[in-house]
Amino acid sequence: MTSSYGLEGRAAIVTGATRGIGRAVAGQLAGAGALVCVTARDADDVRRTAGELGGIGLAGSVADPAHLSRVTELVLREFGRIDVLVNNAATNQPYGPLMEADPDAWRQAFTVNVEAPLRLVRCAWRAWMGEHGGAVVNVCTEGAGHVGPSVGAYGTSKAALLHLTRQLAGELAPKVRVNSVSPGLVRTDMARFVWEPGEREVAAGLPLGRIGEPEDVARAVVWLASDAAQWVTGADLLVDGGTRVRAAYTSAPYAVHERLRGHR
Ligand SMILES: NC(=O)c1ccc[n+]([C@@H]2O[C@H](COP(=O)([O-])OP(=O)(O)OC[C@H]3O[C@@H](n4cnc5c(N)ncnc54)[C@H](OP(=O)(O)O)[C@@H]3O)[C@@H](O)[C@H]2O)c1
Protein backbone atom coordinates (compact mmCIF):
# COMPACT_ATOMS: atom_id res chain seq x y z
CA MET A 1 0.00 0.00 0.00
CA THR A 2 1.24 3.48 -0.88
CA SER A 3 0.98 6.30 1.66
CA SER A 4 -0.14 9.57 0.09
CA TYR A 5 3.23 11.13 1.08
CA GLY A 6 1.85 14.60 0.35
CA LEU A 7 0.96 13.66 -3.23
CA GLU A 8 -2.77 14.28 -2.79
CA GLY A 9 -3.92 16.79 -5.41
CA ARG A 10 -0.51 17.06 -7.07
CA ALA A 11 -0.29 16.74 -10.85
CA ALA A 12 2.04 14.16 -12.39
CA ILE A 13 3.21 13.25 -15.88
CA VAL A 14 4.41 9.67 -16.42
CA THR A 15 5.83 8.84 -19.85
CA GLY A 16 5.48 5.31 -21.18
CA ALA A 17 2.75 4.57 -18.68
CA THR A 18 0.43 2.12 -20.44
CA ARG A 19 2.25 -1.01 -19.26
CA GLY A 20 5.19 -2.25 -17.24
CA ILE A 21 6.95 0.01 -14.77
CA GLY A 22 5.34 3.22 -16.02
CA ARG A 23 1.84 1.78 -15.56
CA ALA A 24 2.67 0.73 -12.02
CA VAL A 25 4.09 4.19 -11.24
CA ALA A 26 1.01 5.92 -12.65
CA GLY A 27 -1.26 3.56 -10.69
CA GLN A 28 0.55 4.18 -7.41
CA LEU A 29 0.61 7.94 -7.95
CA ALA A 30 -3.13 7.91 -8.64
CA GLY A 31 -3.60 5.69 -5.58
CA ALA A 32 -1.78 8.30 -3.52
CA GLY A 33 -4.25 10.95 -4.70
CA ALA A 34 -2.24 12.52 -7.51
CA LEU A 35 -3.79 13.73 -10.78
CA VAL A 36 -2.06 11.69 -13.43
CA CYS A 37 -1.32 12.22 -17.12
CA VAL A 38 -0.04 9.16 -18.98
CA THR A 39 1.70 8.96 -22.34
CA ALA A 40 2.68 6.23 -24.82
CA ARG A 41 2.59 5.82 -28.61
CA ASP A 42 -0.47 3.56 -28.81
CA ALA A 43 -3.54 5.83 -28.58
CA ASP A 44 -5.98 3.07 -27.55
CA ASP A 45 -3.71 2.03 -24.69
CA VAL A 46 -3.36 5.64 -23.57
CA ARG A 47 -7.13 6.16 -23.59
CA ARG A 48 -7.74 2.92 -21.67
CA THR A 49 -5.04 3.61 -19.07
CA ALA A 50 -6.13 7.21 -18.48
CA GLY A 51 -9.68 5.95 -17.98
CA GLU A 52 -8.59 3.25 -15.52
CA LEU A 53 -6.70 5.81 -13.47
CA GLY A 54 -9.28 8.58 -13.63
CA GLY A 55 -6.64 10.75 -15.24
CA ILE A 56 -5.79 12.12 -18.65
CA GLY A 57 -3.42 11.03 -21.39
CA LEU A 58 -1.83 11.99 -24.65
CA ALA A 59 -0.59 9.60 -27.33
CA GLY A 60 2.73 10.27 -29.01
CA SER A 61 6.40 9.47 -28.94
CA VAL A 62 8.73 11.16 -26.49
CA ALA A 63 11.11 11.39 -29.44
CA ASP A 64 8.84 14.10 -30.89
CA PRO A 65 9.56 17.48 -29.27
CA ALA A 66 6.11 18.80 -30.28
CA HIS A 67 4.47 15.93 -28.36
CA LEU A 68 6.40 16.90 -25.22
CA SER A 69 5.22 20.51 -25.51
CA ARG A 70 1.63 19.34 -26.01
CA VAL A 71 1.77 17.08 -22.94
CA THR A 72 2.97 19.98 -20.83
CA GLU A 73 0.27 22.31 -22.17
CA LEU A 74 -2.42 19.67 -21.64
CA VAL A 75 -1.48 19.04 -18.03
CA LEU A 76 -1.31 22.72 -17.21
CA ARG A 77 -4.67 23.32 -18.89
CA GLU A 78 -6.44 20.35 -17.26
CA PHE A 79 -4.79 20.24 -13.83
CA GLY A 80 -3.45 23.81 -13.47
CA ARG A 81 -0.07 22.58 -12.20
CA ILE A 82 2.81 20.14 -12.87
CA ASP A 83 4.38 18.87 -9.67
CA VAL A 84 5.86 15.52 -10.67
CA LEU A 85 7.54 14.34 -13.85
CA VAL A 86 8.54 10.70 -14.31
CA ASN A 87 10.71 10.10 -17.38
CA ASN A 88 10.09 6.40 -17.85
CA ALA A 89 9.64 5.74 -21.61
CA ALA A 90 12.74 4.23 -23.19
CA THR A 91 14.09 1.97 -25.87
CA ASN A 92 16.57 -0.86 -25.24
CA GLN A 93 17.58 -1.09 -28.90
CA PRO A 94 19.76 -1.44 -30.92
CA TYR A 95 21.11 -4.75 -29.58
CA GLY A 96 24.46 -6.16 -30.56
CA PRO A 97 28.09 -5.08 -30.63
CA LEU A 98 28.57 -1.34 -31.01
CA MET A 99 30.77 -1.88 -34.08
CA GLU A 100 27.67 -3.18 -35.84
CA ALA A 101 25.12 -0.72 -34.46
CA ASP A 102 23.14 1.20 -37.07
CA PRO A 103 23.95 4.90 -36.52
CA ASP A 104 20.30 5.93 -36.87
CA ALA A 105 19.19 3.39 -34.27
CA TRP A 106 22.00 4.57 -31.96
CA ARG A 107 20.85 8.17 -32.39
CA GLN A 108 17.25 7.13 -31.71
CA ALA A 109 18.33 5.51 -28.42
CA PHE A 110 19.81 8.82 -27.31
CA THR A 111 16.82 10.79 -28.59
CA VAL A 112 14.37 8.67 -26.58
CA ASN A 113 16.47 7.86 -23.51
CA VAL A 114 18.39 11.10 -22.95
CA GLU A 115 17.21 14.00 -25.09
CA ALA A 116 13.48 13.47 -24.43
CA PRO A 117 13.85 13.51 -20.62
CA LEU A 118 15.84 16.75 -20.85
CA ARG A 119 13.31 18.33 -23.21
CA LEU A 120 10.40 17.39 -20.95
CA VAL A 121 12.14 18.71 -17.85
CA ARG A 122 12.70 22.00 -19.70
CA CYS A 123 9.02 22.14 -20.67
CA ALA A 124 7.89 21.44 -17.10
CA TRP A 125 10.43 23.89 -15.66
CA ARG A 126 9.30 26.73 -17.92
CA ALA A 127 5.60 25.98 -17.54
CA TRP A 128 5.44 25.48 -13.76
CA MET A 129 8.29 23.95 -11.83
CA GLY A 130 10.78 26.79 -12.21
CA GLU A 131 8.45 29.06 -10.27
CA HIS A 132 6.52 26.64 -8.06
CA GLY A 133 8.89 23.71 -7.57
CA GLY A 134 8.49 20.03 -8.25
CA ALA A 135 10.12 16.63 -8.43
CA VAL A 136 11.56 14.74 -11.38
CA VAL A 137 12.34 11.03 -11.35
CA ASN A 138 14.23 9.48 -14.27
CA VAL A 139 14.08 5.72 -14.76
CA CYS A 140 17.62 4.51 -15.53
CA THR A 141 18.89 0.94 -15.16
CA GLU A 142 21.13 -1.06 -12.86
CA GLY A 143 23.10 -1.87 -16.01
CA ALA A 144 24.21 1.75 -16.38
CA GLY A 145 26.82 1.09 -13.70
CA HIS A 146 28.77 -1.49 -15.71
CA VAL A 147 29.11 -2.94 -19.19
CA GLY A 148 27.21 -5.92 -20.58
CA PRO A 149 26.91 -8.00 -23.74
CA SER A 150 24.77 -6.64 -26.63
CA VAL A 151 23.37 -3.66 -24.73
CA GLY A 152 26.05 -1.06 -25.44
CA ALA A 153 23.72 1.57 -26.90
CA TYR A 154 21.16 1.13 -24.12
CA GLY A 155 23.78 1.15 -21.36
CA THR A 156 25.59 4.17 -22.76
CA SER A 157 22.41 6.18 -23.14
CA LYS A 158 21.21 5.25 -19.64
CA ALA A 159 24.62 6.18 -18.19
CA ALA A 160 24.12 9.56 -19.87
CA LEU A 161 20.66 9.80 -18.28
CA LEU A 162 22.21 9.07 -14.89
CA HIS A 163 24.69 11.91 -15.40
CA LEU A 164 21.93 14.18 -16.67
CA THR A 165 20.00 13.45 -13.48
CA ARG A 166 22.85 14.63 -11.28
CA GLN A 167 23.62 17.66 -13.41
CA LEU A 168 19.99 18.79 -13.40
CA ALA A 169 19.72 18.12 -9.66
CA GLY A 170 22.41 20.72 -9.10
CA GLU A 171 21.16 23.18 -11.69
CA LEU A 172 17.49 23.09 -10.64
CA ALA A 173 17.94 23.15 -6.86
CA PRO A 174 16.40 24.23 -4.58
CA LYS A 175 13.11 24.50 -6.50
CA VAL A 176 13.13 21.12 -8.19
CA ARG A 177 14.51 17.81 -6.93
CA VAL A 178 15.85 15.47 -9.62
CA ASN A 179 16.55 11.82 -8.83
CA SER A 180 16.68 8.48 -10.60
CA VAL A 181 15.67 4.90 -9.93
CA SER A 182 17.78 2.14 -11.43
CA PRO A 183 15.89 -1.15 -11.73
CA GLY A 184 17.41 -4.58 -12.14
CA LEU A 185 15.58 -7.19 -14.20
CA VAL A 186 11.83 -6.57 -13.99
CA ARG A 187 8.90 -8.62 -15.30
CA THR A 188 7.86 -6.40 -18.24
CA ASP A 189 7.57 -6.73 -22.00
CA MET A 190 10.80 -4.84 -22.59
CA ALA A 191 12.83 -7.45 -20.71
CA ARG A 192 10.69 -10.49 -21.57
CA PHE A 193 13.41 -11.98 -23.78
CA VAL A 194 15.72 -12.07 -20.77
CA TRP A 195 13.49 -13.42 -18.00
CA GLU A 196 10.94 -15.59 -19.82
CA PRO A 197 13.21 -18.33 -21.22
CA GLY A 198 14.40 -19.43 -17.76
CA GLU A 199 13.12 -17.30 -14.95
CA ARG A 200 14.01 -19.78 -12.22
CA GLU A 201 17.65 -19.82 -13.24
CA VAL A 202 17.83 -16.02 -13.39
CA ALA A 203 16.09 -15.68 -10.00
CA ALA A 204 18.43 -18.21 -8.37
CA GLY A 205 21.39 -15.94 -9.16
CA LEU A 206 19.85 -12.93 -7.45
CA PRO A 207 20.48 -12.40 -3.71
CA LEU A 208 16.81 -11.63 -3.06
CA GLY A 209 15.77 -14.75 -4.99
CA ARG A 210 13.39 -13.35 -7.59
CA ILE A 211 13.18 -10.97 -10.52
CA GLY A 212 11.53 -7.61 -9.91
CA GLU A 213 7.88 -6.73 -10.35
CA PRO A 214 6.85 -3.32 -11.75
CA GLU A 215 5.34 -2.47 -8.35
CA ASP A 216 8.77 -2.90 -6.68
CA VAL A 217 10.19 -0.14 -8.84
CA ALA A 218 7.07 2.03 -8.68
CA ARG A 219 7.26 2.25 -4.88
CA ALA A 220 10.77 3.70 -5.14
CA VAL A 221 9.74 6.18 -7.85
CA VAL A 222 6.73 7.36 -5.86
CA TRP A 223 8.81 7.76 -2.72
CA LEU A 224 11.37 9.92 -4.54
CA ALA A 225 8.59 12.01 -6.11
CA SER A 226 6.95 12.58 -2.74
CA ASP A 227 7.58 14.88 0.21
CA ALA A 228 9.00 11.89 2.08
CA ALA A 229 12.14 12.50 -0.02
CA GLN A 230 12.15 16.28 0.41
CA TRP A 231 15.85 16.38 1.34
CA VAL A 232 16.94 13.99 -1.43
CA THR A 233 18.20 15.22 -4.79
CA GLY A 234 20.78 13.93 -7.26
CA ALA A 235 20.37 10.41 -5.88
CA ASP A 236 20.13 7.14 -7.76
CA LEU A 237 18.02 4.55 -5.96
CA LEU A 238 19.02 1.04 -6.97
CA VAL A 239 16.04 -1.36 -6.98
CA ASP A 240 17.63 -4.54 -8.24
CA GLY A 241 17.02 -7.43 -5.82
CA GLY A 242 20.74 -7.40 -5.00
CA THR A 243 21.96 -7.73 -8.60
CA ARG A 244 24.94 -5.49 -8.00
CA VAL A 245 26.08 -7.36 -4.88
CA ARG A 246 25.60 -10.84 -6.36
CA ALA A 247 29.36 -11.58 -6.48
CA ALA A 248 29.30 -11.98 -2.68
CA TYR A 249 26.25 -14.24 -2.92
CA THR A 250 27.03 -16.76 -5.65
CA SER A 251 29.84 -17.71 -7.99
CA ALA A 252 27.39 -18.95 -10.63
CA PRO A 253 27.60 -17.27 -14.04
CA TYR A 254 25.20 -14.33 -14.35
CA ALA A 255 22.26 -15.78 -16.30
CA VAL A 256 21.11 -12.35 -17.50
CA HIS A 257 24.38 -11.81 -19.37
CA GLU A 258 24.13 -15.29 -20.86
CA ARG A 259 20.68 -14.37 -22.25
CA LEU A 260 21.88 -11.02 -23.58
CA ARG A 261 24.90 -12.60 -25.24
CA GLY A 262 22.65 -14.82 -27.32
CA HIS A 263 20.11 -12.14 -28.28
CA ARG A 264 19.94 -10.09 -31.48
N1 LIG B 1 12.12 -4.17 -17.47
C1 LIG B 1 13.35 -4.13 -17.01
O1 LIG B 1 13.95 -5.19 -16.67
C2 LIG B 1 14.05 -2.81 -16.85
C3 LIG B 1 15.30 -2.82 -16.23
C4 LIG B 1 15.97 -1.61 -16.08
C5 LIG B 1 15.40 -0.44 -16.50
N2 LIG B 1 14.17 -0.46 -17.11
C6 LIG B 1 13.61 0.82 -17.54
O2 LIG B 1 12.28 0.95 -17.06
C7 LIG B 1 11.54 1.80 -17.94
C8 LIG B 1 10.24 1.15 -18.31
O3 LIG B 1 10.51 -0.06 -18.98
P1 LIG B 1 9.49 -1.29 -19.01
O4 LIG B 1 10.32 -2.49 -18.86
O5 LIG B 1 8.37 -1.03 -18.09
O6 LIG B 1 9.01 -1.21 -20.54
P2 LIG B 1 7.67 -1.76 -21.24
O7 LIG B 1 6.96 -2.74 -20.40
O8 LIG B 1 8.12 -2.16 -22.61
O9 LIG B 1 6.75 -0.45 -21.33
C9 LIG B 1 7.23 0.64 -22.05
C10 LIG B 1 6.19 1.75 -22.02
O10 LIG B 1 6.73 2.90 -22.67
C11 LIG B 1 5.96 3.21 -23.84
N3 LIG B 1 6.91 3.69 -24.83
C12 LIG B 1 7.88 3.01 -25.45
N4 LIG B 1 8.55 3.80 -26.30
C13 LIG B 1 7.98 5.03 -26.22
C14 LIG B 1 8.21 6.28 -26.84
N5 LIG B 1 9.17 6.43 -27.76
N6 LIG B 1 7.41 7.32 -26.51
C15 LIG B 1 6.44 7.19 -25.58
N7 LIG B 1 6.17 6.04 -24.96
C16 LIG B 1 6.94 4.96 -25.27
C17 LIG B 1 5.20 1.91 -24.18
O11 LIG B 1 4.00 2.12 -24.89
P3 LIG B 1 3.98 2.23 -26.51
O12 LIG B 1 4.69 1.04 -27.05
O13 LIG B 1 2.52 2.27 -26.88
O14 LIG B 1 4.68 3.51 -26.84
C18 LIG B 1 4.91 1.40 -22.77
O15 LIG B 1 3.84 2.11 -22.20
C19 LIG B 1 12.47 2.10 -19.11
O16 LIG B 1 13.09 3.34 -18.89
C20 LIG B 1 13.50 0.99 -19.04
O17 LIG B 1 14.73 1.34 -19.64
C21 LIG B 1 13.48 -1.62 -17.30
The ligand as a Tripos MOL2 file, in Angstrom:
@<TRIPOS>MOLECULE
LIG
   48    52     1     0     0
SMALL
NO_CHARGES

@<TRIPOS>ATOM
      1 N1         12.1200   -4.1740  -17.4700 N.am      1 LIG1
      2 C1         13.3460   -4.1320  -17.0050 C.2       1 LIG1
      3 O1         13.9540   -5.1870  -16.6690 O.2       1 LIG1
      4 C2         14.0530   -2.8120  -16.8500 C.ar      1 LIG1
      5 C3         15.3030   -2.8180  -16.2270 C.ar      1 LIG1
      6 C4         15.9680   -1.6130  -16.0760 C.ar      1 LIG1
      7 C5         15.3980   -0.4440  -16.5030 C.ar      1 LIG1
      8 N2         14.1720   -0.4570  -17.1070 N.ar      1 LIG1
      9 C6         13.6070    0.8240  -17.5390 C.3       1 LIG1
     10 O2         12.2840    0.9500  -17.0580 O.3       1 LIG1
     11 C7         11.5390    1.7970  -17.9350 C.3       1 LIG1
     12 C8         10.2380    1.1510  -18.3140 C.3       1 LIG1
     13 O3         10.5100   -0.0630  -18.9840 O.3       1 LIG1
     14 P1          9.4910   -1.2910  -19.0100 P.3       1 LIG1
     15 O4         10.3190   -2.4950  -18.8590 O.co2     1 LIG1
     16 O5          8.3730   -1.0280  -18.0860 O.co2     1 LIG1
     17 O6          9.0070   -1.2130  -20.5400 O.3       1 LIG1
     18 P2          7.6710   -1.7580  -21.2400 P.3       1 LIG1
     19 O7          6.9630   -2.7370  -20.4010 O.co2     1 LIG1
     20 O8          8.1180   -2.1600  -22.6070 O.co2     1 LIG1
     21 O9          6.7540   -0.4510  -21.3330 O.3       1 LIG1
     22 C9          7.2330    0.6440  -22.0530 C.3       1 LIG1
     23 C10         6.1890    1.7470  -22.0150 C.3       1 LIG1
     24 O10         6.7280    2.8960  -22.6700 O.3       1 LIG1
     25 C11         5.9580    3.2130  -23.8350 C.3       1 LIG1
     26 N3          6.9090    3.6910  -24.8330 N.ar      1 LIG1
     27 C12         7.8820    3.0110  -25.4550 C.ar      1 LIG1
     28 N4          8.5520    3.8030  -26.2980 N.ar      1 LIG1
     29 C13         7.9810    5.0260  -26.2150 C.ar      1 LIG1
     30 C14         8.2050    6.2750  -26.8440 C.ar      1 LIG1
     31 N5          9.1740    6.4320  -27.7580 N.pl3     1 LIG1
     32 N6          7.4130    7.3240  -26.5070 N.ar      1 LIG1
     33 C15         6.4380    7.1900  -25.5840 C.ar      1 LIG1
     34 N7          6.1670    6.0380  -24.9640 N.ar      1 LIG1
     35 C16         6.9360    4.9640  -25.2680 C.ar      1 LIG1
     36 C17         5.1980    1.9130  -24.1810 C.3       1 LIG1
     37 O11         4.0000    2.1160  -24.8880 O.3       1 LIG1
     38 P3          3.9800    2.2300  -26.5140 P.3       1 LIG1
     39 O12         4.6940    1.0400  -27.0480 O.co2     1 LIG1
     40 O13         2.5240    2.2730  -26.8760 O.co2     1 LIG1
     41 O14         4.6850    3.5140  -26.8400 O.co2     1 LIG1
     42 C18         4.9090    1.4040  -22.7720 C.3       1 LIG1
     43 O15         3.8360    2.1140  -22.2000 O.3       1 LIG1
     44 C19        12.4730    2.1040  -19.1090 C.3       1 LIG1
     45 O16        13.0950    3.3420  -18.8930 O.3       1 LIG1
     46 C20        13.5010    0.9920  -19.0380 C.3       1 LIG1
     47 O17        14.7300    1.3410  -19.6360 O.3       1 LIG1
     48 C21        13.4840   -1.6170  -17.2960 C.ar      1 LIG1
@<TRIPOS>BOND
     1     1     2 1
     2     2     3 2
     3     2     4 1
     4     4     5 ar
     5     4    48 ar
     6     5     6 ar
     7     6     7 ar
     8     7     8 ar
     9     8     9 1
    10     8    48 ar
    11     9    10 1
    12     9    46 1
    13    10    11 1
    14    11    12 1
    15    11    44 1
    16    12    13 1
    17    13    14 1
    18    14    15 2
    19    14    16 1
    20    14    17 1
    21    17    18 1
    22    18    19 2
    23    18    20 1
    24    18    21 1
    25    21    22 1
    26    22    23 1
    27    23    24 1
    28    23    42 1
    29    24    25 1
    30    25    26 1
    31    25    36 1
    32    26    27 ar
    33    26    35 ar
    34    27    28 ar
    35    28    29 ar
    36    29    30 ar
    37    29    35 ar
    38    30    31 1
    39    30    32 ar
    40    32    33 ar
    41    33    34 ar
    42    34    35 ar
    43    36    37 1
    44    36    42 1
    45    37    38 1
    46    38    39 2
    47    38    40 1
    48    38    41 1
    49    42    43 1
    50    44    45 1
    51    44    46 1
    52    46    47 1
@<TRIPOS>SUBSTRUCTURE
     1 LIG1         1 GROUP 0 **** ****
